[in-house]
Amino acid sequence: MELENNVFFWQKMDTIALSSKIQIVRPKDTSHPDFANLVYPVDYGCFMDMSTTESDAIHVYRGTKKPAMVQAVAVSVDILKRDMDVKVIYGCTEEEELEILRFLNQTDYQKCFLVHRGKSIPNWALSEN
């Protein structure tokens, strides 16, 4: 059941990614609005559709890899804000993923790790042809 739930999770993420427009709010190499020393390593924005605003949208780091796909989520915790956050990693190269991790882990107050999409396919998803 764990594998099926994992597959269904990524299937739902793909549906959101394929049916939404990405609105970039912080282009690559721009500074964080509150902390000038934090520079975004890739484009940062959110999946938008007609029913969402930026504040309640799903946030995403978009890299340069083509074709783009959702390959991971970044899970971070911030002890100053007393908050936990999840952001989508979309179309990023391995180097871009490492840059995102460095960006999100550069302070002592926030730490992050990536949850990658698995490569396993459940039996029900295999074609018999």
C-alpha positions as CSV (number, residue, x, y, z in Angstrom):
1,M,0.0,0.0,0.0
2,E,2.9,2.4,0.7
3,L,4.1,2.2,-2.9
4,E,0.6,2.8,-4.2
5,N,0.1,5.9,-2.0
6,N,3.5,7.2,-3.2
7,V,2.6,6.7,-6.8
8,F,-0.8,8.4,-6.3
9,F,0.8,11.3,-4.5
10,W,3.2,12.0,-7.5
11,Q,0.3,11.4,-9.9
12,K,-1.7,14.2,-8.1
13,M,1.4,16.5,-8.2
14,D,1.7,15.9,-11.9
15,T,-1.9,16.8,-12.4
16,I,-1.4,20.1,-10.6
17,A,1.8,20.9,-12.5
18,L,0.3,20.0,-15.9
19,S,-3.0,21.9,-15.3
20,S,-1.5,25.1,-13.8
21,K,0.5,28.1,-15.0
22,I,3.7,28.9,-13.0
23,Q,3.9,32.5,-11.9
24,I,7.5,33.5,-11.2
25,V,7.7,35.9,-8.3
26,R,11.5,35.7,-7.7
27,P,13.6,35.1,-10.8
28,K,16.9,33.3,-10.6
29,D,19.7,35.4,-9.1
30,T,17.3,37.9,-7.4
31,S,17.5,38.6,-3.6
32,H,14.9,37.7,-1.1
33,P,12.8,40.8,-0.3
34,D,13.6,40.8,3.4
35,F,17.2,39.3,3.4
36,A,19.4,40.7,0.6
37,N,22.1,38.1,1.2
38,L,19.7,35.3,0.3
39,V,19.8,35.0,-3.5
40,Y,17.4,32.6,-5.3
41,P,19.4,29.9,-7.2
42,V,16.6,29.1,-9.6
43,D,13.3,30.7,-10.5
44,Y,10.8,30.7,-7.6
45,G,7.1,31.1,-7.9
46,C,3.8,29.3,-7.6
47,F,1.4,27.1,-9.5
48,M,-1.6,29.4,-10.3
49,D,-5.0,28.8,-11.6
50,M,-8.3,30.7,-11.5
51,S,-9.1,29.7,-8.0
52,T,-5.9,30.5,-6.2
53,T,-4.0,33.6,-5.0
54,E,-0.3,33.8,-4.5
55,S,-0.7,33.4,-0.7
56,D,-2.6,30.1,-0.9
57,A,-0.9,28.7,-4.0
58,I,1.6,25.8,-4.1
59,H,5.1,27.3,-4.2
60,V,7.6,25.9,-6.6
61,Y,11.3,26.1,-7.5
62,R,11.6,25.9,-11.3
63,G,14.9,24.8,-12.9
64,T,16.2,24.6,-16.4
65,K,15.8,20.9,-17.1
66,K,13.6,20.0,-20.1
67,P,11.2,18.4,-20.3
68,A,10.2,19.6,-16.8
69,M,8.5,17.4,-14.3
70,V,7.8,17.3,-10.6
71,Q,10.8,15.4,-9.2
72,A,10.8,16.2,-5.5
73,V,9.4,18.3,-2.7
74,A,11.4,20.4,-0.3
75,V,10.3,20.1,3.3
76,S,11.7,22.8,5.6
77,V,11.2,23.9,9.2
78,D,11.9,27.4,10.5
79,I,12.3,27.9,14.2
80,L,12.1,31.7,14.1
81,K,8.7,31.6,12.3
82,R,7.8,28.4,14.1
83,D,6.6,27.1,10.7
84,M,7.0,24.1,8.5
85,D,6.8,24.4,4.7
86,V,6.6,22.2,1.6
87,K,7.6,23.5,-1.8
88,V,7.7,21.7,-5.2
89,I,11.0,21.0,-7.1
90,Y,10.1,21.2,-10.8
91,G,12.4,20.7,-13.8
92,C,15.7,21.0,-11.8
93,T,19.0,19.5,-12.7
94,E,21.0,17.7,-9.9
95,E,23.2,20.8,-9.5
96,E,20.1,23.1,-9.2
97,E,18.7,20.8,-6.5
98,L,22.0,21.1,-4.6
99,E,21.9,24.9,-5.0
100,I,18.3,24.9,-3.7
101,L,19.4,22.8,-0.7
102,R,22.3,25.2,0.0
103,F,19.9,28.2,-0.3
104,L,17.3,26.7,2.1
105,N,19.9,25.5,4.6
106,Q,22.2,28.5,4.9
107,T,20.9,29.8,8.2
108,D,20.9,28.2,11.6
109,Y,17.1,28.9,11.9
110,Q,15.8,27.0,8.9
111,K,16.7,23.5,7.7
112,C,15.4,21.6,4.7
113,F,15.6,18.2,3.0
114,L,14.2,16.8,-0.3
115,V,11.8,14.0,-0.7
116,H,12.4,12.6,-4.2
117,R,10.0,10.9,-6.5
118,G,10.5,7.1,-6.4
119,K,11.4,5.1,-9.5
120,S,9.4,2.0,-8.6
121,I,6.2,1.3,-10.4
122,P,3.4,-0.8,-8.8
123,N,2.3,-4.0,-10.6
124,W,-1.1,-2.5,-11.5
125,A,0.6,0.3,-13.5
126,L,2.6,-2.0,-15.7
127,S,1.4,-2.7,-19.2
128,E,0.8,-6.2,-20.3
129,N,1.5,-5.3,-24.0
